[in-house]
Amino acid sequence: MGCELKFVFVPAPSLEANLRRQAALKAREERNRLIHTMKLEAQGDGVEATLHEGKAIERWLTTRARELWD
């Protein structure tokens, strides 16, 4: 018959979508830890507004990509 049988795993959302979702999760966890620590030290006024999640996500995707799945 001259055929090949191939099994392929194709992620439902794209790889890029999975990476972005994981980076958002890591950024959110890191932000929440930082906010919690700042509030414990009575330095929490305004810290939530200054921490931009979008910038943190991009940082995770570019400079910290190796740590995404840790």
N, C-alpha and C positions, 0 to 999 in steps of 0.2 A: 504494500500500500504506500510505502514511502512517506509515512507520517511520523511526527514527533509528538509525544505527550508532554505538556508543560504545565506545571502548577505555578501560579503566580499569585502573590498576595498584593492586592492593591488597596491602600488605605481609603476608606470611605471619604473622609475629608482629606484634602491634599496634605502633603508633607509640610508645606509652608503654613497651612492653617493649624496643624498640630504643633509646630514649633512656636507659632505666635500664641496659641492657647497656653502652652506650657510656660512661655516667657511671661505672660500676663499673670499666671498663677504664682510664679516665683516672685515677680515684682510686687504683687499684692501682699504675699506673706512677709516679704522683707519690709515693706512699708508699714504693715500692721505691727510688726515687732518694734520698729523704730518709734512709731507713735506711742506704743505702750511704754517703752523705756523712757521716752521724753516726759510722758505724763507722770511716771513714778518719780522722776527727778524734778517735778513741778516746772517743767519747761515746755509743756504741751500747748501753750497758747499760740494758735496760728500755725502750728507745724503741719497739720493736715492739709491746709490750703497751699503750702509751699512745696509739698512733695507731689510732683507730677508723675502720674502712673505711665503716661505715654513715653516720656523720656526714659523711664526705668525699663520699660519693655524693649525699647530700641537698644539700650545698653546691654540687656540680657541677650538679645539676638546678635549683637556685633562682638562686643568684647568679652562676654561671659558665656558664650554659647556652649563651651565644654562642660559647664556646670549645670546646664538645664535639667538634666535627669538625675542629679545627685539628690 
